[in-house]
Amino acid sequence: MAVPAHRLPVRRARPAARPLHDLGHYRPPELEPLKRIDEVRFGLGLPNTFDLG
């Protein structure tokens, strides 16, 4: 008699490789001026420059 799939034992996968190091997020320097403008607009209660709503 066949065993239903939900009754089969669960096998845990063992990773063969070492975990990767977190290198952090890349922050493109060409976007920094736009981020500063957005911070100022936010502080003034204005919408984001690209907000089309």
PDB file of N, CA, C, O and CB in Angstrom:
ATOM      1  N   MET A   1       0.851  -1.184   0.000  1.00  0.00           N
ATOM      2  CA  MET A   1       0.000   0.000   0.000  1.00  0.00           C
ATOM      3  C   MET A   1       0.897   1.248   0.000  1.00  0.00           C
ATOM      4  O   MET A   1       1.871   1.308   0.750  1.00  0.00           O
ATOM      5  CB  MET A   1      -0.968  -0.002   1.238  1.00  0.00           C
ATOM      6  N   ALA A   2       0.581   2.214  -0.814  1.00  0.00           N
ATOM      7  CA  ALA A   2       1.377   3.428  -0.949  1.00  0.00           C
ATOM      8  C   ALA A   2       1.139   4.369   0.224  1.00  0.00           C
ATOM      9  O   ALA A   2       0.035   4.449   0.761  1.00  0.00           O
ATOM     10  CB  ALA A   2       1.053   4.135  -2.264  1.00  0.00           C
ATOM     11  N   VAL A   3       2.181   5.070   0.607  1.00  0.00           N
ATOM     12  CA  VAL A   3       2.100   6.047   1.701  1.00  0.00           C
ATOM     13  C   VAL A   3       1.770   7.407   1.090  1.00  0.00           C
ATOM     14  O   VAL A   3       2.416   7.805   0.121  1.00  0.00           O
ATOM     15  CB  VAL A   3       3.448   6.105   2.528  1.00  0.00           C
ATOM     16  N   PRO A   4       0.779   8.140   1.628  1.00  0.00           N
ATOM     17  CA  PRO A   4       0.466   9.474   1.099  1.00  0.00           C
ATOM     18  C   PRO A   4       1.672  10.400   1.250  1.00  0.00           C
ATOM     19  O   PRO A   4       2.467  10.263   2.180  1.00  0.00           O
ATOM     20  CB  PRO A   4      -0.766  10.076   1.824  1.00  0.00           C
ATOM     21  N   ALA A   5       1.792  11.345   0.317  1.00  0.00           N
ATOM     22  CA  ALA A   5       2.941  12.245   0.288  1.00  0.00           C
ATOM     23  C   ALA A   5       3.065  13.057   1.568  1.00  0.00           C
ATOM     24  O   ALA A   5       4.180  13.338   2.008  1.00  0.00           O
ATOM     25  CB  ALA A   5       2.841  13.177  -0.899  1.00  0.00           C
ATOM     26  N   HIS A   6       1.954  13.439   2.170  1.00  0.00           N
ATOM     27  CA  HIS A   6       2.032  14.261   3.380  1.00  0.00           C
ATOM     28  C   HIS A   6       2.486  13.454   4.595  1.00  0.00           C
ATOM     29  O   HIS A   6       2.731  14.033   5.653  1.00  0.00           O
ATOM     30  CB  HIS A   6       0.681  14.900   3.664  1.00  0.00           C
ATOM     31  N   ARG A   7       2.602  12.146   4.470  1.00  0.00           N
ATOM     32  CA  ARG A   7       3.071  11.294   5.568  1.00  0.00           C
ATOM     33  C   ARG A   7       4.542  10.908   5.432  1.00  0.00           C
ATOM     34  O   ARG A   7       5.094  10.283   6.337  1.00  0.00           O
ATOM     35  CB  ARG A   7       2.229  10.041   5.641  1.00  0.00           C
ATOM     36  N   LEU A   8       5.186  11.266   4.322  1.00  0.00           N
ATOM     37  CA  LEU A   8       6.583  10.913   4.112  1.00  0.00           C
ATOM     38  C   LEU A   8       7.482  11.766   4.997  1.00  0.00           C
ATOM     39  O   LEU A   8       7.166  12.927   5.256  1.00  0.00           O
ATOM     40  CB  LEU A   8       6.969  11.082   2.635  1.00  0.00           C
ATOM     41  N   PRO A   9       8.603  11.206   5.469  1.00  0.00           N
ATOM     42  CA  PRO A   9       9.518  12.013   6.293  1.00  0.00           C
ATOM     43  C   PRO A   9      10.148  13.126   5.465  1.00  0.00           C
ATOM     44  O   PRO A   9      10.363  12.986   4.261  1.00  0.00           O
ATOM     45  CB  PRO A   9      10.620  11.124   6.912  1.00  0.00           C
ATOM     46  N   VAL A  10      10.436  14.229   6.139  1.00  0.00           N
ATOM     47  CA  VAL A  10      11.030  15.392   5.482  1.00  0.00           C
ATOM     48  C   VAL A  10      12.536  15.308   5.639  1.00  0.00           C
ATOM     49  O   VAL A  10      13.038  15.119   6.747  1.00  0.00           O
ATOM     50  CB  VAL A  10      10.478  16.730   6.073  1.00  0.00           C
ATOM     51  N   ARG A  11      13.264  15.448   4.531  1.00  0.00           N
ATOM     52  CA  ARG A  11      14.716  15.476   4.579  1.00  0.00           C
ATOM     53  C   ARG A  11      15.181  16.921   4.567  1.00  0.00           C
ATOM     54  O   ARG A  11      14.666  17.741   3.806  1.00  0.00           O
ATOM     55  CB  ARG A  11      15.330  14.687   3.396  1.00  0.00           C
ATOM     56  N   ARG A  12      16.127  17.223   5.387  1.00  0.00           N
ATOM     57  CA  ARG A  12      16.685  18.567   5.440  1.00  0.00           C
ATOM     58  C   ARG A  12      17.887  18.636   4.508  1.00  0.00           C
ATOM     59  O   ARG A  12      18.765  17.774   4.555  1.00  0.00           O
ATOM     60  CB  ARG A  12      17.084  18.953   6.895  1.00  0.00           C
ATOM     61  N   ALA A  13      17.927  19.638   3.679  1.00  0.00           N
ATOM     62  CA  ALA A  13      19.062  19.815   2.769  1.00  0.00           C
ATOM     63  C   ALA A  13      20.242  20.383   3.542  1.00  0.00           C
ATOM     64  O   ALA A  13      20.075  21.264   4.385  1.00  0.00           O
ATOM     65  CB  ALA A  13      18.688  20.747   1.579  1.00  0.00           C
ATOM     66  N   ARG A  14      21.407  19.889   3.258  1.00  0.00           N
ATOM     67  CA  ARG A  14      22.619  20.396   3.896  1.00  0.00           C
ATOM     68  C   ARG A  14      23.416  21.161   2.856  1.00  0.00           C
ATOM     69  O   ARG A  14      23.818  20.587   1.843  1.00  0.00           O
ATOM     70  CB  ARG A  14      23.468  19.239   4.515  1.00  0.00           C
ATOM     71  N   PRO A  15      23.652  22.440   3.085  1.00  0.00           N
ATOM     72  CA  PRO A  15      24.417  23.204   2.095  1.00  0.00           C
ATOM     73  C   PRO A  15      25.865  22.738   2.039  1.00  0.00           C
ATOM     74  O   PRO A  15      26.498  22.524   3.073  1.00  0.00           O
ATOM     75  CB  PRO A  15      24.363  24.702   2.417  1.00  0.00           C
ATOM     76  N   ALA A  16      26.382  22.582   0.832  1.00  0.00           N
ATOM     77  CA  ALA A  16      27.752  22.122   0.657  1.00  0.00           C
ATOM     78  C   ALA A  16      28.746  23.285   0.695  1.00  0.00           C
ATOM     79  O   ALA A  16      29.924  23.095   0.997  1.00  0.00           O
ATOM     80  CB  ALA A  16      27.885  21.362  -0.658  1.00  0.00           C
ATOM     81  N   ALA A  17      28.262  24.486   0.386  1.00  0.00           N
ATOM     82  CA  ALA A  17      29.151  25.647   0.321  1.00  0.00           C
ATOM     83  C   ALA A  17      29.054  26.475   1.597  1.00  0.00           C
ATOM     84  O   ALA A  17      28.074  26.397   2.338  1.00  0.00           O
ATOM     85  CB  ALA A  17      28.814  26.516  -0.900  1.00  0.00           C
ATOM     86  N   ARG A  18      30.099  27.271   1.835  1.00  0.00           N
ATOM     87  CA  ARG A  18      30.073  28.183   2.977  1.00  0.00           C
ATOM     88  C   ARG A  18      29.084  29.313   2.706  1.00  0.00           C
ATOM     89  O   ARG A  18      28.841  29.644   1.545  1.00  0.00           O
ATOM     90  CB  ARG A  18      31.491  28.754   3.263  1.00  0.00           C
ATOM     91  N   PRO A  19      28.513  29.905   3.735  1.00  0.00           N
ATOM     92  CA  PRO A  19      27.614  31.055   3.526  1.00  0.00           C
ATOM     93  C   PRO A  19      28.391  32.237   2.943  1.00  0.00           C
ATOM     94  O   PRO A  19      29.566  32.434   3.253  1.00  0.00           O
ATOM     95  CB  PRO A  19      26.929  31.469   4.862  1.00  0.00           C
ATOM     96  N   LEU A  20      27.732  33.002   2.113  1.00  0.00           N
ATOM     97  CA  LEU A  20      28.360  34.172   1.506  1.00  0.00           C
ATOM     98  C   LEU A  20      28.437  35.314   2.504  1.00  0.00           C
ATOM     99  O   LEU A  20      27.592  35.430   3.391  1.00  0.00           O
ATOM    100  CB  LEU A  20      27.591  34.612   0.257  1.00  0.00           C
ATOM    101  N   HIS A  21      29.442  36.150   2.359  1.00  0.00           N
ATOM    102  CA  HIS A  21      29.567  37.330   3.209  1.00  0.00           C
ATOM    103  C   HIS A  21      28.654  38.422   2.671  1.00  0.00           C
ATOM    104  O   HIS A  21      28.480  38.567   1.461  1.00  0.00           O
ATOM    105  CB  HIS A  21      31.042  37.823   3.275  1.00  0.00           C
ATOM    106  N   ASP A  22      28.080  39.179   3.584  1.00  0.00           N
ATOM    107  CA  ASP A  22      27.232  40.302   3.184  1.00  0.00           C
ATOM    108  C   ASP A  22      28.136  41.475   2.837  1.00  0.00           C
ATOM    109  O   ASP A  22      28.875  41.976   3.685  1.00  0.00           O
ATOM    110  CB  ASP A  22      26.216  40.688   4.316  1.00  0.00           C
ATOM    111  N   LEU A  23      28.070  41.906   1.587  1.00  0.00           N
ATOM    112  CA  LEU A  23      28.914  43.011   1.138  1.00  0.00           C
ATOM    113  C   LEU A  23      28.217  44.362   1.281  1.00  0.00           C
ATOM    114  O   LEU A  23      28.800  45.393   0.945  1.00  0.00           O
ATOM    115  CB  LEU A  23      29.323  42.797  -0.308  1.00  0.00           C
ATOM    116  N   GLY A  24      27.003  44.371   1.765  1.00  0.00           N
ATOM    117  CA  GLY A  24      26.264  45.617   1.912  1.00  0.00           C
ATOM    118  C   GLY A  24      25.561  45.996   0.618  1.00  0.00           C
ATOM    119  O   GLY A  24      25.712  45.330  -0.406  1.00  0.00           O
ATOM    120  N   HIS A  25      24.804  47.055   0.679  1.00  0.00           N
ATOM    121  CA  HIS A  25      24.074  47.528  -0.495  1.00  0.00           C
ATOM    122  C   HIS A  25      24.931  48.492  -1.298  1.00  0.00           C
ATOM    123  O   HIS A  25      25.658  49.317  -0.745  1.00  0.00           O
ATOM    124  CB  HIS A  25      22.757  48.202  -0.082  1.00  0.00           C
ATOM    125  N   TYR A  26      24.828  48.367  -2.612  1.00  0.00           N
ATOM    126  CA  TYR A  26      25.530  49.308  -3.475  1.00  0.00           C
ATOM    127  C   TYR A  26      24.701  50.571  -3.582  1.00  0.00           C
ATOM    128  O   TYR A  26      23.521  50.504  -3.928  1.00  0.00           O
ATOM    129  CB  TYR A  26      25.801  48.698  -4.880  1.00  0.00           C
ATOM    130  N   ARG A  27      25.283  51.707  -3.297  1.00  0.00           N
ATOM    131  CA  ARG A  27      24.604  53.001  -3.377  1.00  0.00           C
ATOM    132  C   ARG A  27      25.242  53.803  -4.501  1.00  0.00           C
ATOM    133  O   ARG A  27      26.310  54.388  -4.318  1.00  0.00           O
ATOM    134  CB  ARG A  27      24.682  53.777  -2.017  1.00  0.00           C
ATOM    135  N   PRO A  28      24.590  53.834  -5.674  1.00  0.00           N
ATOM    136  CA  PRO A  28      25.180  54.561  -6.795  1.00  0.00           C
ATOM    137  C   PRO A  28      25.362  56.038  -6.451  1.00  0.00           C
ATOM    138  O   PRO A  28      24.400  56.694  -6.050  1.00  0.00           O
ATOM    139  CB  PRO A  28      24.306  54.411  -8.050  1.00  0.00           C
ATOM    140  N   PRO A  29      26.570  56.573  -6.598  1.00  0.00           N
ATOM    141  CA  PRO A  29      26.819  57.965  -6.230  1.00  0.00           C
ATOM    142  C   PRO A  29      26.052  58.954  -7.102  1.00  0.00           C
ATOM    143  O   PRO A  29      25.783  60.074  -6.669  1.00  0.00           O
ATOM    144  CB  PRO A  29      28.293  58.259  -6.315  1.00  0.00           C
ATOM    145  N   GLU A  30      25.698  58.558  -8.319  1.00  0.00           N
ATOM    146  CA  GLU A  30      24.962  59.485  -9.187  1.00  0.00           C
ATOM    147  C   GLU A  30      23.529  59.714  -8.716  1.00  0.00           C
ATOM    148  O   GLU A  30      22.877  60.644  -9.190  1.00  0.00           O
ATOM    149  CB  GLU A  30      24.948  58.961 -10.611  1.00  0.00           C
ATOM    150  N   LEU A  31      23.021  58.893  -7.798  1.00  0.00           N
ATOM    151  CA  LEU A  31      21.661  59.083  -7.284  1.00  0.00           C
ATOM    152  C   LEU A  31      21.623  59.900  -5.991  1.00  0.00           C
ATOM    153  O   LEU A  31      20.546  60.311  -5.559  1.00  0.00           O
ATOM    154  CB  LEU A  31      21.010  57.736  -7.046  1.00  0.00           C
ATOM    155  N   GLU A  32      22.756  60.137  -5.381  1.00  0.00           N
ATOM    156  CA  GLU A  32      22.783  60.865  -4.110  1.00  0.00           C
ATOM    157  C   GLU A  32      22.180  62.269  -4.201  1.00  0.00           C
ATOM    158  O   GLU A  32      21.443  62.649  -3.290  1.00  0.00           O
ATOM    159  CB  GLU A  32      24.202  60.964  -3.616  1.00  0.00           C
ATOM    160  N   PRO A  33      22.451  63.073  -5.256  1.00  0.00           N
ATOM    161  CA  PRO A  33      21.802  64.391  -5.333  1.00  0.00           C
ATOM    162  C   PRO A  33      20.276  64.285  -5.384  1.00  0.00           C
ATOM    163  O   PRO A  33      19.573  65.107  -4.795  1.00  0.00           O
ATOM    164  CB  PRO A  33      22.302  65.149  -6.560  1.00  0.00           C
ATOM    165  N   LEU A  34      19.771  63.279  -6.087  1.00  0.00           N
ATOM    166  CA  LEU A  34      18.311  63.107  -6.149  1.00  0.00           C
ATOM    167  C   LEU A  34      17.741  62.724  -4.789  1.00  0.00           C
ATOM    168  O   LEU A  34      16.639  63.141  -4.434  1.00  0.00           O
ATOM    169  CB  LEU A  34      17.941  62.037  -7.188  1.00  0.00           C
ATOM    170  N   LYS A  35      18.490  61.935  -4.031  1.00  0.00           N
ATOM    171  CA  LYS A  35      18.034  61.554  -2.695  1.00  0.00           C
ATOM    172  C   LYS A  35      17.980  62.766  -1.767  1.00  0.00           C
ATOM    173  O   LYS A  35      17.056  62.899  -0.964  1.00  0.00           O
ATOM    174  CB  LYS A  35      18.954  60.476  -2.104  1.00  0.00           C
ATOM    175  N   ARG A  36      18.973  63.650  -1.880  1.00  0.00           N
ATOM    176  CA  ARG A  36      18.964  64.866  -1.046  1.00  0.00           C
ATOM    177  C   ARG A  36      17.784  65.755  -1.394  1.00  0.00           C
ATOM    178  O   ARG A  36      17.141  66.306  -0.501  1.00  0.00           O
ATOM    179  CB  ARG A  36      20.275  65.651  -1.215  1.00  0.00           C
ATOM    180  N   ILE A  37      17.488  65.904  -2.691  1.00  0.00           N
ATOM    181  CA  ILE A  37      16.329  66.702  -3.115  1.00  0.00           C
ATOM    182  C   ILE A  37      15.046  66.083  -2.564  1.00  0.00           C
ATOM    183  O   ILE A  37      14.153  66.795  -2.105  1.00  0.00           O
ATOM    184  CB  ILE A  37      16.260  66.802  -4.669  1.00  0.00           C
ATOM    185  N   ASP A  38      14.963  64.761  -2.614  1.00  0.00           N
ATOM    186  CA  ASP A  38      13.775  64.072  -2.107  1.00  0.00           C
ATOM    187  C   ASP A  38      13.625  64.272  -0.603  1.00  0.00           C
ATOM    188  O   ASP A  38      12.507  64.427  -0.112  1.00  0.00           O
ATOM    189  CB  ASP A  38      13.845  62.575  -2.433  1.00  0.00           C
ATOM    190  N   GLU A  39      14.737  64.271   0.138  1.00  0.00           N
ATOM    191  CA  GLU A  39      14.666  64.504   1.590  1.00  0.00           C
ATOM    192  C   GLU A  39      14.135  65.904   1.888  1.00  0.00           C
ATOM    193  O   GLU A  39      13.324  66.078   2.797  1.00  0.00           O
ATOM    194  CB  GLU A  39      16.057  64.316   2.239  1.00  0.00           C
ATOM    195  N   VAL A  40      14.584  66.893   1.134  1.00  0.00           N
ATOM    196  CA  VAL A  40      14.122  68.272   1.334  1.00  0.00           C
ATOM    197  C   VAL A  40      12.636  68.366   1.021  1.00  0.00           C
ATOM    198  O   VAL A  40      11.872  68.947   1.793  1.00  0.00           O
ATOM    199  CB  VAL A  40      14.925  69.263   0.448  1.00  0.00           C
ATOM    200  N   ARG A  41      12.221  67.794  -0.111  1.00  0.00           N
ATOM    201  CA  ARG A  41      10.806  67.839  -0.491  1.00  0.00           C
ATOM    202  C   ARG A  41       9.941  67.143   0.562  1.00  0.00           C
ATOM    203  O   ARG A  41       8.855  67.620   0.892  1.00  0.00           O
ATOM    204  CB  ARG A  41      10.596  67.181  -1.873  1.00  0.00           C
ATOM    205  N   PHE A  42      10.425  66.016   1.087  1.00  0.00           N
ATOM    206  CA  PHE A  42       9.683  65.296   2.122  1.00  0.00           C
ATOM    207  C   PHE A  42       9.537  66.162   3.372  1.00  0.00           C
ATOM    208  O   PHE A  42       8.469  66.215   3.983  1.00  0.00           O
ATOM    209  CB  PHE A  42      10.388  63.965   2.470  1.00  0.00           C
ATOM    210  N   GLY A  43      10.617  66.835   3.742  1.00  0.00           N
ATOM    211  CA  GLY A  43      10.574  67.717   4.911  1.00  0.00           C
ATOM    212  C   GLY A  43       9.602  68.870   4.745  1.00  0.00           C
ATOM    213  O   GLY A  43       9.039  69.354   5.727  1.00  0.00           O
ATOM    214  N   LEU A  44       9.398  69.319   3.497  1.00  0.00           N
ATOM    215  CA  LEU A  44       8.453  70.400   3.226  1.00  0.00           C
ATOM    216  C   LEU A  44       7.028  69.915   3.018  1.00  0.00           C
ATOM    217  O   LEU A  44       6.116  70.715   2.809  1.00  0.00           O
ATOM    218  CB  LEU A  44       8.895  71.166   2.021  1.00  0.00           C
ATOM    219  N   GLY A  45       6.842  68.602   3.077  1.00  0.00           N
ATOM    220  CA  GLY A  45       5.502  68.030   2.885  1.00  0.00           C
ATOM    221  C   GLY A  45       5.100  67.886   1.428  1.00  0.00           C
ATOM    222  O   GLY A  45       3.926  67.685   1.116  1.00  0.00           O
ATOM    223  N   LEU A  46       6.081  67.990   0.532  1.00  0.00           N
ATOM    224  CA  LEU A  46       5.806  67.862  -0.892  1.00  0.00           C
ATOM    225  C   LEU A  46       5.969  66.428  -1.342  1.00  0.00           C
ATOM    226  O   LEU A  46       6.709  65.669  -0.717  1.00  0.00           O
ATOM    227  CB  LEU A  46       6.719  68.771  -1.699  1.00  0.00           C
ATOM    228  N   PRO A  47       5.287  66.031  -2.425  1.00  0.00           N
ATOM    229  CA  PRO A  47       5.434  64.654  -2.887  1.00  0.00           C
ATOM    230  C   PRO A  47       6.795  64.416  -3.538  1.00  0.00           C
ATOM    231  O   PRO A  47       7.522  65.359  -3.851  1.00  0.00           O
ATOM    232  CB  PRO A  47       4.324  64.311  -3.869  1.00  0.00           C
ATOM    233  N   ASN A  48       7.115  63.183  -3.728  1.00  0.00           N
ATOM    234  CA  ASN A  48       8.334  62.788  -4.431  1.00  0.00           C
ATOM    235  C   ASN A  48       8.288  63.349  -5.829  1.00  0.00           C
ATOM    236  O   ASN A  48       7.211  63.475  -6.412  1.00  0.00           O
ATOM    237  CB  ASN A  48       8.499  61.248  -4.463  1.00  0.00           C
ATOM    238  N   THR A  49       9.446  63.692  -6.383  1.00  0.00           N
ATOM    239  CA  THR A  49       9.530  64.267  -7.721  1.00  0.00           C
ATOM    240  C   THR A  49       8.912  63.344  -8.771  1.00  0.00           C
ATOM    241  O   THR A  49       8.324  63.812  -9.747  1.00  0.00           O
ATOM    242  CB  THR A  49      10.983  64.561  -8.075  1.00  0.00           C
ATOM    243  N   PHE A  50       9.046  62.044  -8.570  1.00  0.00           N
ATOM    244  CA  PHE A  50       8.567  61.070  -9.552  1.00  0.00           C
ATOM    245  C   PHE A  50       7.168  60.544  -9.220  1.00  0.00           C
ATOM    246  O   PHE A  50       6.688  59.622  -9.878  1.00  0.00           O
ATOM    247  CB  PHE A  50       9.540  59.910  -9.642  1.00  0.00           C
ATOM    248  N   ASP A  51       6.515  61.114  -8.216  1.00  0.00           N
ATOM    249  CA  ASP A  51       5.160  60.673  -7.852  1.00  0.00           C
ATOM    250  C   ASP A  51       4.183  61.231  -8.856  1.00  0.00           C
ATOM    251  O   ASP A  51       3.993  62.445  -8.938  1.00  0.00           O
ATOM    252  CB  ASP A  51       4.777  61.119  -6.410  1.00  0.00           C
ATOM    253  N   LEU A  52       3.559  60.350  -9.623  1.00  0.00           N
ATOM    254  CA  LEU A  52       2.632  60.776 -10.673  1.00  0.00           C
ATOM    255  C   LEU A  52       1.181  60.735 -10.203  1.00  0.00           C
ATOM    256  O   LEU A  52       0.277  61.074 -10.967  1.00  0.00           O
ATOM    257  CB  LEU A  52       2.799  59.897 -11.906  1.00  0.00           C
ATOM    258  N   GLY A  53       0.947  60.329  -8.966  1.00  0.00           N
ATOM    259  CA  GLY A  53      -0.416  60.174  -8.462  1.00  0.00           C
ATOM    260  C   GLY A  53      -0.950  61.457  -8.055  1.00  0.00           C
ATOM    261  O   GLY A  53      -2.091  61.535  -7.600  1.00  0.00           O
TER     262      GLY A  53
END
